[in-house]
Amino acid sequence: MTELDSTTPEPEEPRISTGSPGLDDILGGGLDPNRVYLYEGRPGTGKTTLALQFLLEGARQREPVLYVTLSETSRELRLVAKRHHWSLEGVSLFELVPPETTLDPERELTVFHPAEIELGETTKLIVNEVSRLNATRVVIDSLSELRLLAQSPLRYRRQVLALKHFFAERQCTVVLLDDLTAHQDDLQLHSIAHGVVTLEQHAIDYGAERRRLRVVKMRGIAFRGGFHDFTIETGGLRIYPRLIAAEHHRDFFGDFTSSGDPAIDQMLGGGLERGTNALFIGAAGVGKSSLALTYAIAAAQRGEHAVFYAFDEGRGTIEARARTLGLPLQTCVDSGLLRIQQIDPAEMSPGEFAANVRRSVETNGAQIVVIDSLNGYLNAMPDERFLTLQMHELLSYLGQQGVLTILVLAQHGLVGPMDTPVDMSYLSDAVVMIRYFEVAGHVRRALSVVKKRSGHHEHTVREFRLTSKGIQLGPPLTQFASVLSGTPQYIGDVAPLFGDADDRDG
């Protein structure tokens, strides 16, 4: 018999799915088999649901799987499965707590009470059940009960190590659940486990609670670090891996994208290029959203897909604006080329929104994305300090996908000096400013392009008007002063200005 060369690498075992596509993506393909993993989090964070997804994936692969519960009853677990429309057929439940049906003579499961037996007996029962079923996937819920039985950290660690060695010999992948009810962080478990996933739930000042997870460690696996938002929906945890723009790139032509109005395209030096982003900034009601909607509709009329994310306005308001401007919004929506999605910032986390944008681009082929407005997106952020980082990553991703992104930002105030809630101008490839100004007792609007990285643009100020036939631009207002100071003044003749008829609010 020849001995194997010690330098010969062992063949790598294929990964196994966690049952969650999002978590598999974060881990770069799933878990290493035949290892012990730890899911930890406070009660209500979704550990049980995620663990059941792991076992259900094994059952789909026709593997023998086992759920050992020391804290919840089988009735509670079946109710969780029912609420998610799951069938637990193929999942063996081994209950070590006495439910209300303990005296039911028809009960099939063996029932023990951990408080009445020693820790060694409890672990022995678990070992015997795993051996009897020859299970390849096991979940133990939860370690807090074993910790109470152990009564000392040393004894607890020894028992967990013993379980780990037993499972390693059994060729079994194990998920341990810990509800973090211990008074101090139990780093002993972190050192024992092959991988650790932490789940968190945060209550914000207003709106639905936010949930997120983080992979703390994963031996031998390159994973996507940081926090990842997730929601608990019917069907299990929906995890939204943190967007990393560098992982997504495709070749595209950076040709011009027309607004549908030659005068606006001329001001922008031919139009806005694909793979860039533009910031439309101005006071409330000045016409930013109308200009953005014009771009989306023009794209749909060319046969391109566009998506309009509305944070601040309802769909009815957008449809009414389109009718007022004579824009064929409904025709574009009916064709499937334009999608309007209303976003509730109190209910949707930033990670979920980024995942929604990715689906629009990668699945629906969106070539123009409108975010109206950044003020609403800011309200969705748990901490406004992270808005710039999140938006930078999202804009980088969209740019590498060849998508034209239009951002709408409302400034505080209507006339006079304007206050901007967040400065996104340095991230923007183009900045279009729309201002109110007053002439002869009439309130008017002025449009100017103050920045365009990718090429030349007009440095003029033009009157901007919303009519029943869409947007209109006047000739350059050569005798215009103080437009950037926040108090625009027209000091020339009235002749270059539009007449007063057919002016609309936007």
ChimeraX attribute file (.defattr): number of C-alpha atoms within 10 A of each C-alpha:
attribute: neighborCount
match mode: 1-to-1
recipient: residues
	/A:1	3
	/A:2	4
	/A:3	5
	/A:4	7
	/A:5	7
	/A:6	7
	/A:7	6
	/A:8	7
	/A:9	7
	/A:10	7
	/A:11	6
	/A:12	7
	/A:13	9
	/A:14	11
	/A:15	14
	/A:16	17
	/A:17	21
	/A:18	25
	/A:19	21
	/A:20	18
	/A:21	17
	/A:22	20
	/A:23	28
	/A:24	19
	/A:25	17
	/A:26	21
	/A:27	22
	/A:28	14
	/A:29	19
	/A:30	21
	/A:31	22
	/A:32	23
	/A:33	18
	/A:34	20
	/A:35	19
	/A:36	24
	/A:37	25
	/A:38	25
	/A:39	24
	/A:40	24
	/A:41	20
	/A:42	15
	/A:43	15
	/A:44	13
	/A:45	22
	/A:46	22
	/A:47	26
	/A:48	21
	/A:49	18
	/A:50	20
	/A:51	24
	/A:52	23
	/A:53	21
	/A:54	22
	/A:55	29
	/A:56	23
	/A:57	18
	/A:58	24
	/A:59	19
	/A:60	12
	/A:61	9
	/A:62	11
	/A:63	17
	/A:64	18
	/A:65	26
	/A:66	27
	/A:67	24
	/A:68	21
	/A:69	22
	/A:70	22
	/A:71	17
	/A:72	17
	/A:73	19
	/A:74	20
	/A:75	12
	/A:76	11
	/A:77	18
	/A:78	15
	/A:79	13
	/A:80	16
	/A:81	19
	/A:82	14
	/A:83	13
	/A:84	16
	/A:85	12
	/A:86	17
	/A:87	11
	/A:88	16
	/A:89	9
	/A:90	16
	/A:91	21
	/A:92	19
	/A:93	19
	/A:94	22
	/A:95	22
	/A:96	22
	/A:97	19
	/A:98	18
	/A:99	17
	/A:100	9
	/A:101	12
	/A:102	14
	/A:103	10
	/A:104	9
	/A:105	7
	/A:106	8
	/A:107	10
	/A:108	7
	/A:109	13
	/A:110	12
	/A:111	16
	/A:112	18
	/A:113	13
	/A:114	19
	/A:115	12
	/A:116	10
	/A:117	11
	/A:118	13
	/A:119	21
	/A:120	13
	/A:121	12
	/A:122	19
	/A:123	16
	/A:124	13
	/A:125	15
	/A:126	20
	/A:127	14
	/A:128	11
	/A:129	16
	/A:130	24
	/A:131	13
	/A:132	9
	/A:133	12
	/A:134	16
	/A:135	22
	/A:136	20
	/A:137	27
	/A:138	25
	/A:139	24
	/A:140	21
	/A:141	24
	/A:142	23
	/A:143	23
	/A:144	17
	/A:145	18
	/A:146	20
	/A:147	20
	/A:148	15
	/A:149	19
	/A:150	18
	/A:151	11
	/A:152	10
	/A:153	13
	/A:154	10
	/A:155	14
	/A:156	20
	/A:157	16
	/A:158	12
	/A:159	18
	/A:160	20
	/A:161	15
	/A:162	13
	/A:163	17
	/A:164	22
	/A:165	13
	/A:166	15
	/A:167	23
	/A:168	16
	/A:169	9
	/A:170	15
	/A:171	15
	/A:172	20
	/A:173	22
	/A:174	30
	/A:175	24
	/A:176	22
	/A:177	22
	/A:178	24
	/A:179	19
	/A:180	16
	/A:181	15
	/A:182	11
	/A:183	6
	/A:184	7
	/A:185	10
	/A:186	13
	/A:187	8
	/A:188	13
	/A:189	21
	/A:190	17
	/A:191	11
	/A:192	16
	/A:193	22
	/A:194	20
	/A:195	23
	/A:196	23
	/A:197	19
	/A:198	19
	/A:199	24
	/A:200	20
	/A:201	18
	/A:202	12
	/A:203	11
	/A:204	11
	/A:205	9
	/A:206	8
	/A:207	13
	/A:208	14
	/A:209	15
	/A:210	20
	/A:211	21
	/A:212	21
	/A:213	24
	/A:214	19
	/A:215	20
	/A:216	15
	/A:217	20
	/A:218	17
	/A:219	11
	/A:220	9
	/A:221	14
	/A:222	12
	/A:223	19
	/A:224	18
	/A:225	14
	/A:226	13
	/A:227	19
	/A:228	23
	/A:229	24
	/A:230	24
	/A:231	19
	/A:232	15
	/A:233	10
	/A:234	13
	/A:235	14
	/A:236	23
	/A:237	21
	/A:238	18
	/A:239	24
	/A:240	26
	/A:241	27
	/A:242	21
	/A:243	18
	/A:244	13
	/A:245	17
	/A:246	10
	/A:247	8
	/A:248	13
	/A:249	14
	/A:250	8
	/A:251	8
	/A:252	13
	/A:253	9
	/A:254	15
	/A:255	13
	/A:256	16
	/A:257	18
	/A:258	21
	/A:259	22
	/A:260	18
	/A:261	16
	/A:262	14
	/A:263	18
	/A:264	24
	/A:265	18
	/A:266	13
	/A:267	22
	/A:268	27
	/A:269	17
	/A:270	19
	/A:271	21
	/A:272	26
	/A:273	23
	/A:274	22
	/A:275	24
	/A:276	24
	/A:277	25
	/A:278	23
	/A:279	24
	/A:280	24
	/A:281	24
	/A:282	25
	/A:283	21
	/A:284	16
	/A:285	13
	/A:286	25
	/A:287	24
	/A:288	26
	/A:289	27
	/A:290	21
	/A:291	19
	/A:292	23
	/A:293	24
	/A:294	22
	/A:295	23
	/A:296	30
	/A:297	29
	/A:298	22
	/A:299	23
	/A:300	24
	/A:301	18
	/A:302	11
	/A:303	14
	/A:304	17
	/A:305	24
	/A:306	31
	/A:307	27
	/A:308	20
	/A:309	20
	/A:310	22
	/A:311	21
	/A:312	18
	/A:313	16
	/A:314	14
	/A:315	13
	/A:316	9
	/A:317	11
	/A:318	17
	/A:319	16
	/A:320	13
	/A:321	20
	/A:322	21
	/A:323	16
	/A:324	17
	/A:325	20
	/A:326	14
	/A:327	22
	/A:328	16
	/A:329	24
	/A:330	14
	/A:331	14
	/A:332	21
	/A:333	16
	/A:334	10
	/A:335	13
	/A:336	15
	/A:337	22
	/A:338	26
	/A:339	22
	/A:340	18
	/A:341	13
	/A:342	15
	/A:343	20
	/A:344	18
	/A:345	19
	/A:346	18
	/A:347	14
	/A:348	19
	/A:349	24
	/A:350	24
	/A:351	21
	/A:352	20
	/A:353	18
	/A:354	20
	/A:355	18
	/A:356	12
	/A:357	19
	/A:358	19
	/A:359	13
	/A:360	19
	/A:361	21
	/A:362	10
	/A:363	9
	/A:364	16
	/A:365	17
	/A:366	24
	/A:367	23
	/A:368	28
	/A:369	25
	/A:370	23
	/A:371	23
	/A:372	26
	/A:373	22
	/A:374	22
	/A:375	18
	/A:376	21
	/A:377	26
	/A:378	21
	/A:379	17
	/A:380	22
	/A:381	18
	/A:382	16
	/A:383	9
	/A:384	14
	/A:385	11
	/A:386	12
	/A:387	19
	/A:388	15
	/A:389	11
	/A:390	19
	/A:391	18
	/A:392	16
	/A:393	17
	/A:394	20
	/A:395	23
	/A:396	20
	/A:397	22
	/A:398	26
	/A:399	21
	/A:400	20
	/A:401	24
	/A:402	23
	/A:403	24
	/A:404	26
	/A:405	28
	/A:406	29
	/A:407	24
	/A:408	23
	/A:409	27
	/A:410	25
	/A:411	17
	/A:412	14
	/A:413	13
	/A:414	17
	/A:415	14
	/A:416	13
	/A:417	13
	/A:418	18
	/A:419	15
	/A:420	15
	/A:421	13
	/A:422	16
	/A:423	11
	/A:424	18
	/A:425	15
	/A:426	9
	/A:427	16
	/A:428	21
	/A:429	19
	/A:430	25
	/A:431	24
	/A:432	20
	/A:433	22
	/A:434	23
	/A:435	27
	/A:436	23
	/A:437	19
	/A:438	14
	/A:439	14
	/A:440	7
	/A:441	6
	/A:442	8
	/A:443	9
	/A:444	18
	/A:445	18
	/A:446	22
	/A:447	25
	/A:448	24
	/A:449	21
	/A:450	16
	/A:451	22
	/A:452	20
	/A:453	11
	/A:454	13
	/A:455	14
	/A:456	12
	/A:457	20
	/A:458	18
	/A:459	13
	/A:460	15
	/A:461	24
	/A:462	26
	/A:463	22
	/A:464	24
	/A:465	22
	/A:466	21
	/A:467	17
	/A:468	15
	/A:469	12
	/A:470	18
	/A:471	22
	/A:472	16
	/A:473	21
	/A:474	16
	/A:475	14
	/A:476	19
	/A:477	18
	/A:478	13
	/A:479	12
	/A:480	16
	/A:481	15
	/A:482	10
	/A:483	19
	/A:484	13
	/A:485	11
	/A:486	16
	/A:487	16
	/A:488	20
	/A:489	16
	/A:490	17
	/A:491	12
	/A:492	14
	/A:493	10
	/A:494	11
	/A:495	7
	/A:496	15
	/A:497	18
	/A:498	16
	/A:499	9
	/A:500	8
	/A:501	7
	/A:502	10
	/A:503	13
	/A:504	15
	/A:505	13
	/A:506	19
